[in-house]
Amino acid sequence: MTLVYVGTYTKHGTSQGIYVYDLDLTTGALRHVQTVADVADPTYLTFGQRSRMLYAVNEQVDNGGVSAFTVDAAHGRLKFVNRVASRGADPAHLSVDPSGAWLLVANYTGGSIAVLPIQPDGALGEASHVIEHSGSGPNPNRQQGPHPHMIVTDPQGGFVLVPDLGIDCVVAYRLDQATGRLTAQPEAGGRMAPGAGPHLAFGADGRHAYVLGELDSTVTAFAYDAATGRLNQT
């Protein structure tokens, strides 16, 4: 089976939650497998290690949450496990660190990032560390404060990078695998043009990163130094 998982907004409109489909690779047809109802605003989804777990943000509910689901290996169906607070309003993105022990969450409106421990059974624990960003940008409508919009570990696993739309920076951290705490790395990461509103994707070689400016409609190429975590514009 080739399975497709679709996250949606449920607060407005008629969507019910997460939708699971089986994709026919010959015809492109989607066969409905499951609707996971009663999960609020699961707008971004990611898998845990070996794809046995799926994690979803709960964006516009209870000042932000994250839900965990098991994935049935035979049929791809989801089963709810638990939900914990994201520790910030409107979580927009999440990712699992390479060790599989920690879930990283970016809270857009809350201006914060959080680290959530992943238990041996895949369930989520309460946040081990929460960091609030500060600052603003020149766009009065979108950059009145910090807005962490995604959070990823670099391909080499050395740094956690957080593109913050509100302050035009890619902020860098190191994650302590023993404690789940983040330490800021002020010499790493990079600053974007004022008013850019950054998002980030790494190239296949892991030595280059491409930063999308959501607010100024630009794409900027950077060389990435894995030893220092620095982004250097090419």
C-alpha positions as CSV (number, residue, x, y, z in Angstrom):
1,M,0.0,0.0,0.0
2,T,1.1,3.6,-0.7
3,L,-0.7,5.6,2.0
4,V,-1.5,9.3,2.0
5,Y,-2.2,11.2,5.2
6,V,-4.0,14.5,5.0
7,G,-4.1,17.1,7.8
8,T,-6.8,19.7,7.8
9,Y,-8.4,22.6,9.7
10,T,-11.5,21.6,11.6
11,K,-12.4,24.8,13.4
12,H,-13.8,26.4,10.3
13,G,-15.7,24.5,7.6
14,T,-16.7,20.9,7.4
15,S,-13.5,19.0,7.7
16,Q,-13.5,16.3,10.5
17,G,-9.8,15.7,11.2
18,I,-7.1,13.5,9.6
19,Y,-7.9,11.6,6.4
20,V,-6.1,8.4,5.3
21,Y,-6.1,7.2,1.7
22,D,-4.6,4.4,-0.3
23,L,-2.9,5.7,-3.5
24,D,-3.1,3.6,-6.7
25,L,0.3,4.4,-8.3
26,T,-1.0,3.2,-11.7
27,T,-4.1,5.3,-12.0
28,G,-3.5,8.0,-9.4
29,A,-6.9,7.2,-7.7
30,L,-7.3,7.6,-4.0
31,R,-9.3,5.1,-2.0
32,H,-10.5,6.3,1.4
33,V,-9.2,4.2,4.2
34,Q,-10.1,6.1,7.4
35,T,-11.3,9.4,8.8
36,V,-9.8,10.2,12.2
37,A,-12.5,12.5,13.6
38,D,-12.5,14.5,16.8
39,V,-8.9,15.6,16.4
40,A,-8.8,19.4,16.4
41,D,-7.0,21.3,13.6
42,P,-4.4,18.7,12.7
43,T,-2.8,21.0,10.2
44,Y,0.7,19.6,10.1
45,L,1.7,15.9,10.4
46,T,4.9,14.1,10.7
47,F,6.0,10.5,11.3
48,G,8.1,9.0,14.1
49,Q,10.9,6.6,13.5
50,R,10.1,3.6,11.3
51,S,6.7,5.3,10.6
52,R,5.1,3.4,13.5
53,M,3.8,6.7,15.0
54,L,2.2,9.8,13.5
55,Y,2.3,13.2,15.3
56,A,-0.1,16.1,14.5
57,V,-0.2,19.6,15.7
58,N,-3.6,20.8,17.1
59,E,-3.3,24.4,15.9
60,Q,-6.2,26.5,17.0
61,V,-7.3,24.8,20.2
62,D,-6.5,25.2,23.9
63,N,-3.5,27.5,23.2
64,G,-1.9,24.7,21.1
65,G,-1.5,21.0,21.4
66,V,0.2,18.0,19.8
67,S,-1.4,14.6,19.3
68,A,0.2,11.1,18.9
69,F,-1.3,8.2,17.0
70,T,-0.1,4.7,16.3
71,V,0.1,3.6,12.7
72,D,-1.2,0.1,11.9
73,A,1.5,-1.6,9.9
74,A,-0.9,-3.7,7.9
75,H,-3.5,-1.2,6.8
76,G,-2.1,2.3,7.8
77,R,-5.0,3.1,10.1
78,L,-4.4,5.5,13.0
79,K,-5.3,5.0,16.6
80,F,-5.2,7.9,19.1
81,V,-2.6,7.6,21.9
82,N,-2.5,10.9,23.7
83,R,-2.3,14.7,23.5
84,V,-0.1,17.2,25.3
85,A,0.3,20.9,25.3
86,S,2.6,22.5,22.7
87,R,3.3,25.2,25.2
88,G,2.4,28.0,22.8
89,A,-0.5,29.2,20.6
90,D,-1.0,28.0,17.1
91,P,1.7,25.3,16.6
92,A,2.6,25.4,12.9
93,H,5.3,22.7,12.5
94,L,6.9,19.8,14.2
95,S,9.7,17.3,13.5
96,V,11.3,14.3,15.2
97,D,15.0,14.6,16.0
98,P,17.3,11.9,14.4
99,S,17.5,9.9,17.6
100,G,13.7,9.4,17.7
101,A,13.6,10.5,21.3
102,W,12.4,14.1,21.0
103,L,9.6,15.9,19.1
104,L,10.4,19.5,18.3
105,V,7.5,22.0,17.9
106,A,7.3,25.5,16.6
107,N,4.4,27.6,18.0
108,Y,3.7,30.4,15.5
109,T,1.5,32.8,17.4
110,G,2.9,31.9,20.7
111,G,6.4,32.9,19.6
112,S,7.9,29.8,21.2
113,I,9.5,26.5,20.5
114,A,9.2,23.3,22.6
115,V,10.9,19.9,23.0
116,L,8.5,17.0,23.9
117,P,9.9,13.7,25.0
118,I,8.8,10.6,23.0
119,Q,8.2,7.7,25.3
120,P,9.3,4.1,24.4
121,D,5.7,3.3,23.3
122,G,5.6,6.4,21.1
123,A,3.4,8.5,23.5
124,L,4.3,12.1,24.2
125,G,5.4,13.5,27.5
126,E,5.1,17.0,28.8
127,A,7.6,19.5,27.4
128,S,11.2,19.1,28.7
129,H,12.1,22.7,27.5
130,V,10.3,25.7,26.2
131,I,12.0,28.8,24.7
132,E,10.3,32.1,23.8
133,H,11.8,34.1,21.0
134,S,11.8,37.9,21.0
135,G,12.0,40.7,18.5
136,S,9.9,42.0,15.6
137,G,10.3,42.9,11.9
138,P,9.3,45.7,9.5
139,N,6.0,44.2,8.3
140,P,3.4,45.7,10.7
141,N,0.8,43.1,9.9
142,R,2.9,39.9,10.0
143,Q,6.0,40.8,12.1
144,Q,4.7,42.5,15.1
145,G,6.5,39.8,17.2
146,P,8.3,36.5,16.8
147,H,6.7,33.7,14.8
148,P,8.7,30.5,14.7
149,H,7.3,28.9,11.6
150,M,9.2,25.6,11.4
151,I,11.8,23.6,13.3
152,V,14.2,21.1,11.8
153,T,17.4,19.3,12.6
154,D,20.1,19.7,10.0
155,P,21.0,16.7,7.9
156,Q,24.1,15.9,9.9
157,G,22.2,16.0,13.2
158,G,24.3,18.7,14.8
159,F,22.0,21.7,15.0
160,V,18.3,22.5,15.4
161,L,17.3,25.3,13.1
162,V,14.2,27.5,13.5
163,P,13.2,29.9,10.7
164,D,11.3,32.7,12.5
165,L,9.0,34.6,10.2
166,G,8.5,37.4,12.7
167,I,12.2,38.4,13.2
168,D,13.7,37.4,9.8
169,C,16.2,35.0,11.4
170,V,17.1,31.3,11.2
171,V,17.8,30.7,14.9
172,A,20.1,27.8,15.8
173,Y,20.3,25.5,18.8
174,R,22.0,22.4,20.0
175,L,19.8,19.7,21.6
176,D,21.0,17.8,24.7
177,Q,20.0,14.2,24.0
178,A,20.1,13.4,27.7
179,T,17.9,16.2,29.0
180,G,15.9,17.4,26.1
181,R,17.1,21.0,26.6
182,L,18.1,23.4,23.8
183,T,21.1,25.7,24.0
184,A,21.1,28.8,21.8
185,Q,24.0,29.0,19.3
186,P,24.2,32.7,18.5
187,E,27.1,32.3,16.0
188,A,25.1,29.7,14.0
189,G,22.1,30.1,11.8
190,G,21.6,33.2,9.8
191,R,19.9,36.5,9.3
192,M,17.6,37.2,6.4
193,A,16.7,40.4,4.6
194,P,14.3,42.6,6.6
195,G,10.7,41.7,5.9
196,A,11.6,38.4,4.3
197,G,9.7,36.0,6.6
198,P,11.9,32.9,6.2
199,H,11.2,29.2,5.7
200,L,14.0,26.7,5.0
201,A,14.7,23.5,3.1
202,F,18.0,21.6,2.7
203,G,19.4,20.4,-0.6
204,A,20.0,16.7,-1.2
205,D,23.8,17.1,-0.4
206,G,23.1,18.6,3.0
207,R,25.7,21.3,2.3
208,H,23.2,23.9,0.9
209,A,20.0,25.4,2.2
210,Y,17.3,27.3,0.4
211,V,15.4,30.0,2.3
212,L,11.9,31.0,1.1
213,G,10.9,34.5,1.9
214,E,7.1,34.2,2.5
215,L,6.6,37.9,2.9
216,D,8.9,39.3,0.1
217,S,8.4,36.4,-2.4
218,T,12.1,35.5,-2.6
219,V,14.3,32.3,-2.6
220,T,17.8,32.7,-1.3
221,A,20.6,30.0,-1.6
222,F,23.0,29.5,1.3
223,A,26.0,27.3,1.8
224,Y,25.6,25.4,5.1
225,D,28.6,24.7,7.3
226,A,27.7,21.6,9.3
227,A,30.6,22.2,11.7
228,T,29.5,25.6,12.8
229,G,25.8,25.6,11.9
230,R,26.2,28.8,9.9
231,L,24.3,29.8,6.8
232,N,26.4,31.7,4.3
233,Q,24.7,33.4,1.3
234,T,26.1,32.1,-2.0
